[in-house]
Amino acid sequence: MVLLLEILFYAVSFLVINSFFIYPFVLYLKSRKHTKIVTDINYSPTISILIAAYNEETVIEERIKNLSGMNYDLSKVEIFIGSDASTDRTNDILLEQKKKYNWLNVYISEERKGKAGILNELYKQAGNEILVFTDANTQFHKDALNNLIEDFSNEKIGGVCGKLVLMDNEKSKSEGVEEAEYWKYETIIKTMEGKCGILLAANGGIFAIRKELFHPVPILNAVTDDLFISLSVIADGYKFTYRNDAVAYEDTGKDVSAEYKRKVRFGATNFETLIYFKQLLWNKNKFLSYAFFSHKVTRWFLPLLLILLFITGLILADSNDLINKIFYLQVIIYLLALCGYLLSQIKIRIPFFSIPYFFVVSNIAIAEGFIKFIKKEHSVIWNATERSK
């Protein structure tokens, strides 16, 4: 019995270490071997920008204004914004803005379809070569479109992801929201995956694909739309790259509670999405399968792995020195997280404590999302995350 528990402990430890350390290192070595893809800086295809919105009255006008200032030939651009039966002033603002811009197309749904349903409707109306996906609360740098589109001059490229910069303010920081710090780590991973042409999950705020590669997003079972669209391109055998110079900005959630709700929702829909692409685990591109397992599958089952690691470590703590050290390292991390929680209650942020706190909260949210997924309680209907102001 002890031997079996030791095997389980070491196996789980390896999976966790592989996901956070071994895979990034292997990815780094792999990405260094890839030469920069050949592109044409003068490539200028027609673009359809798709935005699904629900109750975005505080940001939608500014979003349209932001897109009107892009350093791209707007005669080649059409923008589709779909309102998912918004109940605030979003619809009125969209209709007002439509009078100002001839490239703005407005779709107003009278019933909630969910983000996937709205994107599917907008896709049907889009007539241009490249589909650009973004959000109502995102702001593009003026050169974002030019830089995002350039890679498509290479016919092997099916999708391109831009760099999403998360902005937090003093309120979100004092609440212990460390999403921006975690996102810096994810950005490094995405950059290296992009160099290898296997970026697995695009930033929902800024990414693009060839129109012919769009697969309708499932609406009966709620999936994560940007993950589903990204993996569809990869599954079709095309490369998905990353452009650090195609920059967009978004605010983080206003507090840990807002980020928690977002991660619960994404947790449930991500598990559903992974099922659709389980064949990637045995893809003919073995490195792609390894990346998918390490970066996606293992990450989303991390809460279960951490629970197993703690329980087996607790049982085996006195069996040998290595297990003992790993177990007490876990205890220290969780104590630091507890301190981070207590400090957040009095609006004090010390990264040494707040980062472990946010890590633990995020994994609890993923665990709750998994439960919702199992119980089929996740819905295609969504509400925008409350952002810091």
C-alpha positions as CSV (number, residue, x, y, z in Angstrom):
1,M,0.0,0.0,0.0
2,V,2.8,2.4,0.9
3,L,4.6,1.6,-2.3
4,L,1.5,2.4,-4.4
5,L,1.0,5.7,-2.6
6,E,4.7,6.6,-3.2
7,I,4.3,5.8,-6.9
8,L,1.1,8.0,-7.0
9,F,2.9,10.8,-5.1
10,Y,5.9,10.8,-7.5
11,A,3.7,10.5,-10.6
12,V,1.6,13.5,-9.5
13,S,4.7,15.5,-8.6
14,F,6.1,14.8,-12.0
15,L,2.9,16.0,-13.8
16,V,2.9,19.3,-11.8
17,I,6.6,19.9,-12.3
18,N,6.3,19.0,-16.0
19,S,3.5,21.5,-16.5
20,F,5.2,24.5,-14.8
21,F,8.9,23.8,-15.4
22,I,9.8,20.9,-17.7
23,Y,7.4,21.8,-20.5
24,P,8.3,25.6,-20.5
25,F,12.0,24.6,-20.7
26,V,11.5,22.0,-23.5
27,L,9.3,24.6,-25.3
28,Y,12.1,27.2,-24.9
29,L,14.6,24.8,-26.5
30,K,12.2,23.9,-29.3
31,S,11.3,27.5,-30.0
32,R,14.9,28.5,-30.4
33,K,15.3,26.0,-33.3
34,H,12.4,27.6,-35.3
35,T,13.4,30.2,-37.8
36,K,11.3,33.3,-38.2
37,I,8.5,32.6,-40.7
38,V,8.7,34.4,-44.0
39,T,6.0,37.1,-44.3
40,D,5.1,40.1,-46.6
41,I,4.9,43.4,-44.6
42,N,2.8,44.8,-47.5
43,Y,0.1,42.1,-47.2
44,S,-3.2,43.8,-46.7
45,P,-6.2,41.5,-46.9
46,T,-9.8,42.4,-46.2
47,I,-10.8,42.0,-42.6
48,S,-14.0,41.3,-40.7
49,I,-13.9,42.2,-37.0
50,L,-16.4,40.4,-34.8
51,I,-17.5,41.5,-31.3
52,A,-20.1,39.9,-29.1
53,A,-21.5,42.3,-26.5
54,Y,-23.9,42.0,-23.6
55,N,-24.6,45.1,-21.5
56,E,-21.5,47.0,-22.5
57,E,-22.9,50.6,-22.4
58,T,-19.9,51.8,-20.4
59,V,-17.3,50.7,-23.0
60,I,-18.9,50.1,-26.4
61,E,-18.7,53.6,-27.8
62,E,-15.1,53.9,-26.8
63,R,-14.4,50.5,-28.4
64,I,-15.8,51.7,-31.7
65,K,-13.9,54.9,-31.5
66,N,-10.7,52.9,-30.8
67,L,-11.3,50.7,-33.9
68,S,-11.9,53.8,-36.1
69,G,-8.4,55.0,-35.3
70,M,-6.6,51.9,-36.5
71,N,-3.6,52.4,-38.8
72,Y,-5.1,50.1,-41.5
73,D,-7.0,50.8,-44.7
74,L,-10.6,51.0,-43.3
75,S,-12.0,50.5,-46.8
76,K,-10.8,46.9,-46.4
77,V,-12.4,46.6,-42.9
78,E,-15.9,45.7,-41.8
79,I,-16.9,45.6,-38.2
80,F,-19.7,43.5,-36.8
81,I,-21.0,44.0,-33.3
82,G,-23.7,41.7,-32.0
83,S,-25.7,42.6,-29.0
84,D,-26.9,39.5,-27.0
85,A,-30.3,41.0,-26.0
86,S,-28.6,43.7,-23.9
87,T,-30.9,45.3,-21.4
88,D,-28.9,48.6,-20.8
89,R,-28.2,51.3,-23.4
90,T,-25.9,49.1,-25.5
91,N,-28.4,48.7,-28.4
92,D,-29.1,52.5,-28.5
93,I,-25.4,53.4,-28.6
94,L,-24.7,50.8,-31.3
95,L,-27.5,52.2,-33.5
96,E,-26.3,55.8,-32.9
97,Q,-22.7,54.8,-33.9
98,K,-23.9,52.9,-37.0
99,K,-25.0,56.3,-38.4
100,K,-21.5,57.6,-38.0
101,Y,-19.5,54.8,-39.6
102,N,-20.4,53.0,-42.8
103,W,-18.2,50.1,-42.0
104,L,-20.1,49.3,-38.7
105,N,-22.7,46.6,-38.9
106,V,-25.0,46.0,-36.0
107,Y,-26.8,42.8,-35.1
108,I,-29.3,42.9,-32.2
109,S,-30.6,39.6,-30.9
110,E,-34.0,39.8,-29.2
111,E,-33.2,36.7,-27.1
112,R,-30.0,35.6,-25.3
113,K,-27.9,33.4,-27.5
114,G,-24.7,33.4,-25.6
115,K,-21.4,34.6,-26.9
116,A,-21.0,31.5,-29.1
117,G,-24.4,32.0,-30.7
118,I,-23.7,35.7,-31.4
119,L,-20.3,34.9,-33.0
120,N,-21.9,32.2,-35.2
121,E,-24.4,34.8,-36.4
122,L,-21.8,37.4,-37.1
123,Y,-19.7,34.8,-39.0
124,K,-22.6,34.2,-41.4
125,Q,-22.6,38.0,-42.2
126,A,-18.9,38.4,-42.5
127,G,-17.6,38.5,-46.1
128,N,-13.9,39.2,-45.8
129,E,-10.8,37.1,-45.9
130,I,-9.6,37.3,-42.3
131,L,-11.8,37.2,-39.2
132,V,-10.5,39.2,-36.2
133,F,-12.0,38.4,-32.8
134,T,-12.0,40.9,-29.9
135,D,-14.0,42.1,-27.0
136,A,-16.1,45.1,-26.2
137,N,-13.8,46.1,-23.3
138,T,-10.5,45.7,-25.3
139,Q,-8.5,48.6,-26.7
140,F,-6.2,48.0,-29.7
141,H,-2.9,49.8,-30.2
142,K,-3.2,51.7,-33.5
143,D,-0.8,49.3,-35.3
144,A,-2.4,46.2,-33.9
145,L,-4.3,45.2,-37.0
146,N,-1.3,45.7,-39.4
147,N,1.0,43.6,-37.2
148,L,-1.7,40.9,-36.5
149,I,-2.5,40.4,-40.2
150,E,1.1,40.2,-41.5
151,D,1.6,36.5,-40.7
152,F,-1.3,35.5,-42.9
153,S,0.8,36.3,-46.0
154,N,2.3,32.8,-45.3
155,E,-0.3,30.3,-46.5
156,K,0.7,27.8,-43.8
157,I,-0.5,30.2,-41.1
158,G,-4.2,29.7,-40.1
159,G,-4.4,31.8,-37.0
160,V,-2.5,34.6,-35.3
161,C,-2.8,35.7,-31.7
162,G,-1.9,39.2,-30.5
163,K,-0.4,40.3,-27.2
164,L,-3.0,41.1,-24.6
165,V,-1.8,43.4,-21.8
166,L,-3.8,43.3,-18.6
167,M,-4.0,46.5,-16.7
168,D,-4.8,46.6,-13.0
169,N,-5.1,49.6,-10.7
170,E,-4.5,50.2,-7.0
171,K,-8.0,48.8,-6.1
172,S,-7.5,45.5,-7.8
173,K,-4.0,45.2,-6.5
174,S,-5.1,45.8,-2.9
175,E,-7.8,43.2,-3.3
176,G,-5.0,40.6,-4.1
177,V,-5.8,40.3,-7.8
178,E,-2.6,39.0,-9.4
179,E,-4.1,38.1,-12.8
180,A,-1.8,40.6,-14.5
181,E,1.3,38.9,-13.0
182,Y,0.1,35.4,-13.9
183,W,-0.7,36.7,-17.4
184,K,3.0,37.7,-17.9
185,Y,4.0,34.1,-17.3
186,E,1.3,32.9,-19.8
187,T,2.4,35.5,-22.3
188,I,5.9,34.0,-22.3
189,I,4.5,30.5,-22.9
190,K,2.2,31.8,-25.7
191,T,5.2,33.6,-27.3
192,M,7.2,30.4,-27.4
193,E,4.3,28.3,-28.6
194,G,3.7,30.8,-31.3
195,K,7.3,30.5,-32.6
196,C,6.6,26.8,-32.9
197,G,3.3,27.5,-34.7
198,I,1.3,25.6,-32.0
199,L,-0.3,28.3,-29.9
200,L,-3.0,26.4,-28.2
201,A,-5.2,29.2,-26.8
202,A,-5.6,32.6,-28.3
203,N,-6.2,35.7,-26.2
204,G,-9.9,36.4,-26.6
205,G,-9.2,40.1,-26.8
206,I,-7.1,39.9,-29.9
207,F,-6.7,37.1,-32.4
208,A,-7.5,36.3,-36.0
209,I,-8.1,33.3,-38.3
210,R,-8.7,32.7,-42.0
211,K,-12.4,32.8,-42.6
212,E,-12.6,29.4,-44.2
213,L,-11.1,27.8,-41.1
214,F,-14.0,29.0,-38.8
215,H,-16.0,26.1,-37.3
216,P,-19.3,27.1,-35.8
217,V,-18.9,27.3,-32.0
218,P,-21.1,24.7,-30.2
219,I,-24.1,26.2,-28.5
220,L,-25.8,23.2,-27.0
221,N,-22.8,22.5,-24.7
222,A,-21.1,25.7,-23.5
223,V,-17.4,25.9,-24.6
224,T,-14.7,28.5,-24.3
225,D,-15.1,30.2,-27.7
226,D,-11.5,31.5,-28.1
227,L,-10.0,28.1,-27.1
228,F,-12.4,26.3,-29.3
229,I,-11.7,28.5,-32.4
230,S,-7.9,28.3,-31.7
231,L,-7.8,24.5,-31.4
232,S,-10.0,24.1,-34.5
233,V,-7.3,25.8,-36.5
234,I,-4.6,23.6,-35.0
235,A,-6.7,20.5,-35.5
236,D,-7.1,21.4,-39.2
237,G,-3.3,21.2,-39.6
238,Y,-2.5,24.9,-39.8
239,K,0.0,26.8,-37.7
240,F,-1.1,29.3,-35.1
241,T,1.4,32.0,-34.4
242,Y,1.9,34.8,-31.9
243,R,2.7,38.5,-32.5
244,N,4.2,40.5,-29.6
245,D,3.8,43.7,-31.6
246,A,0.0,43.3,-32.1
247,V,-0.9,44.8,-28.8
248,A,-4.2,45.2,-27.0
249,Y,-5.2,46.3,-23.5
250,E,-7.8,45.2,-21.0
251,D,-8.5,45.9,-17.4
252,T,-8.4,43.0,-14.9
253,G,-11.4,42.1,-12.8
254,K,-12.1,44.6,-10.1
255,D,-11.5,42.2,-7.3
256,V,-10.7,38.5,-6.5
257,S,-14.5,37.8,-6.4
258,A,-14.9,39.0,-10.0
259,E,-11.9,37.0,-11.2
260,Y,-13.2,34.0,-9.3
261,K,-16.5,34.0,-11.0
262,R,-14.8,34.4,-14.4
263,K,-12.5,31.4,-13.7
264,V,-15.4,29.2,-12.5
265,R,-17.1,29.9,-15.8
266,F,-14.0,29.3,-17.9
267,G,-13.2,26.2,-15.8
268,A,-16.5,24.6,-16.8
269,T,-16.4,25.6,-20.4
270,N,-12.7,24.7,-20.8
271,F,-13.3,21.1,-19.7
272,E,-16.2,20.9,-22.3
273,T,-13.9,22.3,-24.9
274,L,-11.1,19.8,-24.2
275,I,-13.5,17.0,-24.9
276,Y,-14.0,18.2,-28.4
277,F,-10.3,18.1,-29.1
278,K,-9.2,15.0,-27.2
279,Q,-7.8,13.6,-30.5
280,L,-4.9,16.1,-30.1
281,L,-3.5,13.9,-27.4
282,W,-2.4,11.5,-30.1
283,N,-1.8,13.8,-33.0
284,K,0.8,12.9,-35.6
285,N,2.7,15.9,-34.4
286,K,4.0,14.4,-31.2
287,F,5.3,17.7,-29.8
288,L,1.8,19.2,-30.3
289,S,0.3,16.3,-28.3
290,Y,2.9,16.9,-25.5
291,A,2.1,20.6,-25.5
292,F,-1.6,20.0,-25.4
293,F,-1.3,17.6,-22.5
294,S,1.2,19.7,-20.5
295,H,-0.3,23.2,-21.1
296,K,-4.0,22.4,-21.2
297,V,-5.0,19.0,-19.9
298,T,-2.6,19.0,-16.9
299,R,-3.3,22.6,-16.1
300,W,-7.1,22.2,-16.0
301,F,-6.8,19.1,-13.8
302,L,-4.3,20.8,-11.5
303,P,-6.7,21.2,-8.6
304,L,-7.2,17.4,-8.5
305,L,-3.5,16.9,-8.8
306,L,-2.8,19.3,-5.9
307,I,-5.3,17.6,-3.7
308,L,-3.8,14.2,-4.4
309,L,-0.3,15.6,-3.8
310,F,-1.3,17.0,-0.4
311,I,-3.2,13.9,0.8
312,T,-0.5,11.4,-0.3
313,G,2.2,13.7,1.1
314,L,0.4,13.9,4.4
315,I,0.2,10.1,4.6
316,L,3.8,9.6,3.5
317,A,5.4,12.6,5.2
318,D,7.6,10.5,7.5
319,S,8.4,7.8,4.9
320,N,11.4,9.6,3.4
321,D,13.2,13.0,3.4
322,L,12.2,14.0,-0.2
323,I,8.5,13.4,0.3
324,N,8.7,15.2,3.6
325,K,10.3,18.3,2.1
326,I,7.7,18.4,-0.8
327,F,4.8,18.1,1.7
328,Y,6.0,20.9,3.9
329,L,6.7,23.1,0.9
330,Q,3.0,22.7,0.1
331,V,2.1,23.6,3.7
332,I,4.2,26.7,3.5
333,I,2.6,27.8,0.2
334,Y,-0.9,27.4,1.6
335,L,0.0,29.3,4.8
336,L,1.4,32.1,2.6
337,A,-1.9,32.0,0.7
338,L,-3.8,32.3,4.0
339,C,-1.7,35.3,4.9
340,G,-2.5,36.8,1.5
341,Y,-6.2,36.4,2.1
342,L,-6.0,38.0,5.5
343,L,-4.0,40.9,4.1
344,S,-6.5,41.4,1.2
345,Q,-9.2,41.9,3.8
346,I,-7.5,45.0,5.0
347,K,-6.5,46.1,1.5
348,I,-2.8,45.3,1.8
349,R,-1.0,43.7,-1.1
350,I,2.4,42.1,-0.7
351,P,3.2,39.9,-3.7
352,F,5.0,37.3,-1.6
353,F,1.6,36.5,0.0
354,S,-0.9,37.7,-2.6
355,I,0.5,35.5,-5.5
356,P,0.1,32.2,-3.5
357,Y,-3.4,33.5,-2.4
358,F,-4.5,34.2,-6.0
359,F,-3.0,30.8,-7.1
360,V,-5.0,28.9,-4.6
361,V,-8.2,30.9,-5.3
362,S,-7.8,30.3,-9.0
363,N,-7.5,26.6,-8.5
364,I,-10.5,26.5,-6.2
365,A,-12.4,28.3,-9.0
366,I,-11.3,25.7,-11.6
367,A,-12.4,22.9,-9.2
368,E,-15.8,24.5,-8.9
369,G,-15.9,24.9,-12.6
370,F,-15.2,21.2,-13.0
371,I,-18.0,20.3,-10.7
372,K,-20.4,22.5,-12.8
373,F,-19.1,20.7,-15.9
374,I,-19.8,17.3,-14.4
375,K,-23.2,18.4,-13.2
376,K,-23.9,20.1,-16.6
377,E,-24.7,23.4,-14.8
378,H,-22.6,25.6,-17.1
379,S,-24.5,27.7,-19.5
380,V,-23.8,29.3,-22.9
381,I,-25.3,32.5,-21.5
382,W,-22.6,34.8,-20.0
383,N,-22.2,38.1,-18.2
384,A,-19.3,40.5,-18.7
385,T,-16.7,40.4,-15.9
386,E,-16.8,43.5,-13.7
387,R,-13.6,45.4,-14.5
388,S,-11.4,47.7,-12.4
389,K,-12.0,51.3,-13.1
